[in-house]
Amino acid sequence: MDWRSIPSLAALRAFEATARHLNFSKAARELNVTHAAIAQHVRALESEFSEPLVTRQGRGLALTPSGHALSIRLQSGFEEIAAGVDDLRRLHDDRPLNISVTPAFASNWLMPRIGSFWRAHPDIALNINPSVELVDLTHGPFDLAIRYGEGNWAGAEVDMLTDGGFCVVAHPDLLENLSIQTLKDTEHLPWLLEDSMMERRAILENEGLPLDKMDVTLMSTSSIVLSGVLAGLGVTVQPKSLIERELKSGQLTLLFELETEKLGYYLVWPAARDSARLRVLRKWLKQGAKSA
């Protein structure tokens, strides 16, 4: 298609609206421009085609035969464009939202709550992808990631979901007949830690624990760590937001809370991929965090 041979789309839109309303002022209101702008576009088309497209008829307008023929083609063409845009939007709206979460967040925070989202919003399908791998929000398929950190992901929209206080916890059976007054009192106990979460190791060492000299077992995922701790096999440190249910039920005993500024679980999403469905999901997640 040679676009150089086609008049400006603004002029064609102005004429198509004029042809439907047979009134410059109504066409101007529809397109949110001035009466003069519509009239100028129509005159420009008439000059380009070297023949009139509209004529005055009483207080309104009438189409000339050439104007009528052009208006039919334009209306059909613009309707086809609108249909294509609507089809693409429906395709986007109908597909599931792709969510990237860490396995620990998925199993300990999201899945116990997700049933209420499905009941409240059965029209919004979700693909939940648990992984510790980094994802490309700009070019990848994901609409939202939930990640633990300080919220400093450049080039993305970020909103804190839960604050990042850490808890040192153990099963009550492991602590039976023990007096634990300070974190140093846990040195002689077995510890379970996730091998990929080096920042947790750094936090404990910063608190004075000599982990290299202690009985520390490293495991591949936070879920396995928690399973071991719930079985009474050791002490661990976890974000408080992930173990609130176990603390409330008494399955785990809170030994110490370690506050770390700015750390927490964050909602991270590309601004260009925001949508009404994604805003509904984010609002629900935030409400779930507040009610936890």
N, C-alpha and C positions, 0 to 999 in steps of 0.2 A: 504494500500500500504506500502510495506517495502522499505523505501528509502535507507536503507543500501545496498540493492542489486543492486542499480542503480548507474552507474558511475556519476561523477560530471557533473552538468549541463553545466559548462564552457567547459568541454571537449566535450560534446555532441553538444553544439552550434558551437564549433570550427570545428568539423567534418562535421556538416550539412552545414556550409558555404563553407567548402572545397569541399564537394560533389557537390554543385551547381556551383561553379566557376571552379572546377578542377584546382585550383591554390592556393598555400599557401599565396602568397603575396596579391591577391585580397581578400581572406578571412580575412587576417589580417587587411586590410584597412577598410573592412566593420565593423569589430568588434572593431576597434581602438586599436589593440594590435600589437605586433611585429610578423614578419614572423617566428621567432624562437619559439614564444609562441604557435602559431598554430601548427607547426610541432611537438612540444613537447606534446601537447594535443592529437594529432592523434596517436603518438607513444604509449602514455599511454593507449589509448583505445585498440590498437592492442595487447599490452602486456596483458591487462586484458582479452581480448577474446581469446588470444593465436592464432591469425591468422591475416593475413594482410587485411587491408581495402582499401588501395590505392596502386597503383604501379606507377613507373615512366614510362612515355610513351613519348619519344622524349623530347621536352622541357616542356611538361605538365604532368598531372597526369591522371590516369584512375582508375575507381573503380573496385575492385574485386567483384565477385558475392555476397559475404557476405557484403561488403561495400555498394553495390547497394541496397540490401534488407534493411539494417539499415537506409540508407539515406531516402528511401521512408517513412518508419515509422516515422523517426524524422521530416521530412518535414511536414507530416500530423499532428503530435502532436504539433509542434510549431505553425502551422497555426491555430489549434484549440485554443491554448492558446491566440494567438494574437486576434482571433475573440471574445473570451470571454472578454478580456481587452477592446477591441473597443466597445462592447455592453455596458459594464458598463460605459465607458466614455460617450457614446451617451445618456445613461439614465440620467447621471448627467447633461450633457449639455442641455438636452431637458426640464428638470424640471424648474419651475419658481424659481427665486431667492427670498428667504424669507427675507424680510426687517422688522425690528422692529423699530418703531418710536413713539415718544410721540404724543398724539392726537393733541396738539397745533402745533407741527411742521408739522404734516401731513396736517392739514386743512389750516394753514396760510402760510406755505412756500412750501411744497412739491406738493400738489395737484394743485395749480395754475400754476406750471411749468411742471408737469409730462407729459402733452400732447406732448410737444416738444421731450421728450425722446422716447415716443411711436412712434412718427412719424419718428424719426431718427433711431430707433433700434427696428423695429417691430418683430425681431427674438428673442428678449430677454423679456421673460415674467416675471412679478413681482407679488409677493404676498406682499401687504403692510399691516402690522399688527400694528394698533395704540394701544398703551398701555403704562401706566406709570409703569407697573410691570418690575422688573429686569428679564433679560433673561440669560440663560446659553448658551453662545456662543460656549463653548467647546464641550458640549454634546447635546445641543439642535438643533432644525432644522433651526436656523437662520444663514444666510450668512453674514448679516451686521446689525448693530444697529446704530441708530443716537440718541445720548444722550447729554443732557446738563450737563456740569460739568467742571472740571479742567483738564480733559484728563489723569487722573491717574488711568486707569483701568489696573491692572496687568494681565499679561498673554495674552494680546491681542495687535494687531496692532492698532495704533491710529493716526488719522490725523485730525487737526482742519478744520472744514468746514466754520463756521462763528465765528467772535469774539463775546464776550459776553457783550457788553455794554447794560445797562438797560435804558429804557426810562420811565419817568413818563408822562402819557398822559391822556387826557380827551376829550370829545366831545365839539366842540366849543360852543354849546348852554349852556352847564353847566358853562362855563367860562364867559358868556356874562356879561358885566359891572363889572367884577371882576379884581382886580389888584393883580396878582400873581408874586411876585418878588423873593421869596425864597421858599424852600420846606416847611418851617414852615407855610407859608401862606395857605397851603392846609389842615391844621388841622381841620378847620370847615366844610370842604366838605365831602360828603359821599365817602367812598373808597370801591372798590370791589377787592378781592384777592382770589386766588386759595388756598383752605385749605391745599393741600398737598405740596405746595411750601414754606416751612418754611424758606429757605435761602433768599427769597425775603423779607419776614417779617424782618429778621435779618438785611438786607441791609438798609431798611427804618428806622429801629430803630437806627442803627448805624449812620444814617444821622440826628438823633435827633427827629424823629417823635414818639410821645407817643401813639402808636397804641391802647394800652389797654384803653385809655381814649377817643378814637375817634370813629366815626360812621363807623365801618368796617363790611362789609358783606362778609362772606366766601362762596365760591361756589366750586362745585366739580371738575370742569374742567376749563382750561384756555379758551376754546372756549365759554363757558357760560359767563365767566368774560368779554371777549371781546364783546360779544353780548350786555351785559348790559351797558358797557361803550359806545358802538356805539349808544345805545338808550338814552344816556345822563344821566345815572343813577349814575355815580360815576367816581372817579379817579382810575387809576391802574398803576402798574409798570410791564413792559413786556420787554423781550429781543428785542432789536431794530430790529434784523433780521426778527422777526415775524410780525412786524407791519409797515414795510416800505411802503407797498402799501397804507395803510390807511393814513399814514402821507403825502405821495405824493399827494393823491387825496383830502386831506383836511378833510377827515372824522374824523380824530383825530388831536388834537393840541398837539405838543410837548411842555411840560413844562420844563423838566430838563432831562439831560443825566447823568447817574451814571456809571462811568467806574469801572469795577472790574477785576483785573489782572487774566489772565489765564482762566476765565470763558468763555464758548462758547459752540456751538454745535459741536460735534466731530463725525467723522466716526470711528466706532469700529468694528473690524472683527477678526476672528481667522485666524492666519497665515496658518494653515493647510488646510483651506477651500478656499484659494484664487484661483481665476480662471480668465481666459481672460474676461469672461462676467462680472465678478465683477469689474475688473479693468476698463472696459468700463463705468460701472455705476458710479464708484467713480470719474472718470475723468469728466463725465457729471455733477455730483453734484457739484464738485469744480468749473467748469466753470459757472454753474448757480449761485453759491455764489458770484463769481467775477463780474458777470453782473447785480447783484441785485441793 
